[in-house]
Amino acid sequence: MTNKELQKLVEQLSLSHFYKPFLHQASFNNRLRTTGGRYLLRSHDIEVNPRYLSELGLNEIIGIIKHELCHYHLHLEGKGYQHRDKDFRELLEAVDAPRFCSPLETQQIKSKVHLYQCSKCQLTFRRRRRMNTARYICGRCSGAISHVKTID
C-alpha cells in the first residue's frame, strides 16, 4: 500500500464512519516504533506505522485509522480528544475503533534483568535498568554494591 492509497482509505473511512471529510494528509511513518499511528495536533496529519500492515494486515490498519480519526475529528470540533476524555471514549465505541492497537511480534522486547548484591550483608536485588554501582550503597547496611550478573 502506498501513501496515496492510504490517503484514499483514510478519506473513505472518515466519510463512511464519521460522516465528515478528512481534509489533511495521511502517510506511513517508518520511524514509529511503539505505536500503530499518531495524530499530529499542529498539522492535523495522521501517521501510520507500516509494520502493522505487513504483520497484522488491513483490518488492524483500519482500526488504527479509525482511532486516529477519532482524535482528528474531536480535536477539530474543540471537544475532548485525549484518551482519558469521555467524548473520545464514546466516539471510539460508536465507530467500533480499538482503544489500543495490538502489539507487534517483532517489537516485543525481552528485557534483561540485572542482579546486584551487597558486599557486606549479601542482600541481593534485581533491576531492569543497569545502575552505576560507584554512586549507590546498600540501603540496609551502607555496604558497597556490586553487579553479579545479567539474566536474559
C-alpha positions as CSV (number, residue, x, y, z in Angstrom):
1,M,0.0,0.0,0.0
2,T,1.3,3.4,-0.9
3,N,0.8,6.8,0.8
4,K,-1.8,7.7,-1.9
5,E,-3.8,4.5,-1.2
6,L,-3.5,5.2,2.5
7,Q,-4.8,8.7,1.9
8,K,-7.8,7.4,0.0
9,L,-8.5,4.8,2.7
10,V,-8.5,7.4,5.4
11,E,-10.8,9.7,3.4
12,Q,-13.2,6.8,2.8
13,L,-13.2,5.7,6.4
14,S,-13.8,9.3,7.6
15,L,-16.8,9.7,5.3
16,S,-18.3,6.3,6.0
17,H,-17.9,6.2,9.8
18,F,-17.8,9.8,10.9
19,Y,-19.8,11.4,8.0
20,K,-17.2,14.2,7.8
21,P,-14.4,14.7,5.3
22,F,-10.7,14.2,6.1
23,L,-9.0,17.4,4.8
24,H,-5.4,16.8,5.7
25,Q,-2.6,14.3,4.9
26,A,-2.2,10.7,5.9
27,S,1.1,8.9,5.4
28,F,3.2,6.0,6.6
29,N,6.0,6.7,9.0
30,N,8.7,4.1,9.3
31,R,10.2,5.7,12.4
32,L,7.1,4.9,14.6
33,R,8.2,2.0,16.9
34,T,5.9,1.7,19.9
35,T,2.6,2.9,18.4
36,G,0.4,2.0,15.5
37,G,-0.3,5.5,14.5
38,R,-0.5,9.1,15.6
39,Y,-2.4,12.3,15.1
40,L,-0.3,15.4,14.9
41,L,-2.0,18.3,16.7
42,R,-0.3,21.2,14.9
43,S,-0.6,20.0,11.3
44,H,-3.7,17.7,11.8
45,D,-2.0,15.0,9.8
46,I,-2.2,11.3,10.6
47,E,0.8,9.0,10.5
48,V,0.6,5.2,10.5
49,N,3.2,2.6,11.3
50,P,3.6,0.4,8.1
51,R,4.8,-2.6,10.1
52,Y,1.2,-3.1,11.3
53,L,0.1,-3.6,7.7
54,S,2.8,-6.1,6.9
55,E,2.5,-8.1,10.1
56,L,-1.2,-7.8,11.2
57,G,-3.0,-6.9,8.0
58,L,-5.5,-4.4,6.7
59,N,-8.1,-4.9,9.4
60,E,-5.6,-3.7,12.1
61,I,-4.7,-0.7,9.9
62,I,-8.4,0.2,9.6
63,G,-8.8,0.0,13.4
64,I,-5.7,2.3,13.8
65,I,-7.0,4.8,11.3
66,K,-10.5,4.9,12.9
67,H,-8.7,5.5,16.3
68,E,-6.7,8.4,14.9
69,L,-9.7,9.8,13.1
70,C,-11.4,10.0,16.5
71,H,-8.6,12.2,17.7
72,Y,-8.7,14.2,14.5
73,H,-12.5,15.0,14.4
74,L,-12.8,15.7,18.1
75,H,-9.8,18.0,18.1
76,L,-11.2,20.0,15.2
77,E,-14.6,20.2,16.9
78,G,-13.0,21.5,20.1
79,K,-14.1,18.5,22.2
80,G,-12.1,16.2,24.4
81,Y,-9.8,14.3,22.0
82,Q,-7.4,12.7,24.6
83,H,-7.6,9.1,25.7
84,R,-9.0,9.9,29.1
85,D,-11.8,12.2,27.8
86,K,-15.4,11.0,27.8
87,D,-16.1,12.3,24.3
88,F,-13.2,10.3,22.9
89,R,-14.2,7.0,24.6
90,E,-17.8,7.4,23.4
91,L,-16.8,8.1,19.8
92,L,-14.4,5.1,19.9
93,E,-17.3,2.9,20.9
94,A,-19.7,4.5,18.4
95,V,-17.4,3.8,15.4
96,D,-16.1,0.5,16.8
97,A,-12.4,1.6,17.0
98,P,-9.9,0.0,19.3
99,R,-8.6,1.9,22.3
100,F,-5.2,0.3,21.9
101,C,-3.5,-1.4,18.9
102,S,-2.3,-5.0,19.1
103,P,1.4,-5.4,19.9
104,L,3.7,-6.4,17.1
105,E,5.6,-9.7,17.4
106,T,8.8,-8.1,16.2
107,Q,8.6,-5.3,18.7
108,Q,8.1,-7.4,21.8
109,I,11.4,-6.8,23.5
110,K,12.7,-9.3,26.1
111,S,14.1,-7.1,28.8
112,K,17.2,-8.0,30.7
113,V,17.3,-8.2,34.4
114,H,20.4,-7.1,36.3
115,L,21.3,-8.9,39.6
116,Y,23.1,-6.9,42.2
117,Q,24.5,-7.9,45.6
118,C,25.7,-6.0,48.7
119,S,29.2,-7.0,49.7
120,K,28.5,-6.6,53.5
121,C,25.1,-8.1,54.2
122,Q,24.8,-10.2,51.0
123,L,21.4,-8.7,50.1
124,T,20.5,-9.4,46.5
125,F,18.1,-7.5,44.4
126,R,17.1,-7.2,40.7
127,R,16.7,-4.2,38.4
128,R,15.6,-3.8,34.8
129,R,17.9,-0.8,34.3
130,R,21.6,-1.0,34.9
131,M,22.9,1.2,37.7
132,N,26.2,2.8,38.4
133,T,27.4,0.9,41.5
134,A,30.0,3.5,42.4
135,R,27.2,6.0,43.1
136,Y,25.0,3.8,45.3
137,I,25.3,1.9,48.6
138,C,23.1,-0.7,50.3
139,G,20.1,0.8,52.0
140,R,20.1,-1.8,54.7
141,C,23.8,-1.7,55.9
142,S,25.5,1.0,53.7
143,G,27.8,-1.6,52.2
144,A,29.2,-1.5,48.7
145,I,27.0,-2.9,45.8
146,S,28.4,-5.0,43.0
147,H,26.9,-6.2,39.8
148,V,26.6,-10.0,39.9
149,K,25.2,-11.0,36.5
150,T,22.7,-10.2,33.8
151,I,19.7,-12.5,33.3
152,D,18.2,-12.6,29.8
